[in-house]
């Protein structure tokens, strides 16, 4: 193992083009390290993949049982009517926030509107919203779900992220009525019908304005729908960003996959990069197999999730871990159990996660490294059924501390002896020393 004699800070791309405020906000973001992603909408009633079953050309993975366009149209009619039966009476954002806080999460990103166009907030731009009279839950005082989530999590000290799909497969300004939509894009030529497209641009800007003016401080505007970009789908990101930041100057924007000036950080999906990246990033990964609620979903174990978090953080990123609440508003029992187990680990070891930065050699074998100022953390990952080690070989010198153990340790000739009375967590433990 190479000596740990240097610290490397991950560079932020286009630094010369970023304002001092944005640089400050990205530093704040990198301090958070662990966030909760929530994919939730009327689609939870079907237990299906969110939105994507509506797309004809993506049916091989999004809706494989569909064989004909007639079947697809019948499914679309059924799907778009799910608003009329959406009634999550067990919705309890306080419980969500408390579980997330216990797990050591620091920010939340909530799906205010997915590609299907169903708005989970009290928008005035469309009747296809959770507060519309035909939605059973609209009569509940908690009906403005986005407001409930944002206010509750903010009250628990969380940063607030608003996921918003730039595409919208329900509005007539994106999928034109009477024309079968073949794919995820507009089903008309936007250049040939500029008036219709202009209405869509106004629609998007109007909904974003509602979010940034009526829902308190928003830290992250997480824009999805990467195909919505010039030349054919120009929603005038320059004007949208100017408008949003005129109301929320501190806003971090994620125009994901666009690779433009409004993608303040990048979001690798369902993967962890092999090595640290030279820009700010966040891996968005599901706790189960599916983003939205699935009754029989297969969840990663607590060990896998803790190791995943360590892997991401050691490489300088954030982990945005997704859970899909059920149709009644409850988090799945297995997801709750996983958050509690992660929380038990974080209660002892979170200082090796929050506020840290990457440090070479990042990760070697079963040992990952993070640093905070001159303090170095070596996170030792333990495999299933692995016996507790009593010696750890590290390129470290001086007095050491085992998190959760009061006595000081010492490394001699690169070997750390673990006392027999020191308890080592079965998933991972942390050695801390001053550089």
C-alpha angles and dihedrals in degrees: 000000000000119000114264095231101133139050122214123203117206112243122234114229121243089010092163089059096050121093119238088249093054091048088052091049092050089052088053089049093051090052092060096063098172128058140169120237117198121195106189136149144120088298089075087081091069096043087226133133109286115263097327097093085071093067115093098201092047095049094108088077104011100049110359095171091067112096106164137039089242089058090047092052091049090051092048090053090051094045096048089051093058089097088072092063101035107121113147097180092167092059106139113169092176090064091047092051095046092050091048092048091050089052090056096252115153105188139027131215113198128190103243089175130356127203092280089070099235104143116216090201137064097270120172092203096079141013089225092094140113093252096053115119094246091060109090092215091057089085092059117095087231092057096117090075098179091054091048093050096044096045093046097047092042088053089055091054099261128145110241125232123185113206109203129175113224089201118068120190095189103055116088088227092069105028104031113221116249095026119095109239109229099188144357093288130084110291092224137055105269091200092053093047104037093158092059092047091048088057089053091051090051089048093054094045090047094053093046090050089053091053096047094045105037108037107058127247113351116193100187131031101199106195117193132182099081094191089069098092139100142330100029098016106036109164092174098252091185092062093040092052092046091051094046094048092046085068098032109025093177092058120135111209126208110192088174122216091359094105090209137124090279097061097091091173134008129242118210105199123224092345144084117221116247091236139009115293126226094234138052112282146169128200110219108204134167122241087217130022097276132054095221129048116296118177095218099032119154111236127205114247121255088250091054092048095049091047089048091053091049092048093052095045094046088057092051100259140115124243115225102191117199130217126176113217116219127252091266092054098255124128110239112266093238091053090051090051091050092051090051092051092048088049092054089055095044092050087072104026108032094109087070088057113034118072094004132131134207120274130188131285083031097188133004120176108313095344122090125186135214132168139205112193105308094341117103126200125201110197111200112204117211125209126224111288092000115154117244108265119230096193128046122188111217134157089241135124135197134019117349135193128211107214109243093024119094101207123083121247130207133216116217121189090345094306123116116201114211112212116237091238092057114102115221118203112244093232103040141329133204134228115198129196139163115250 
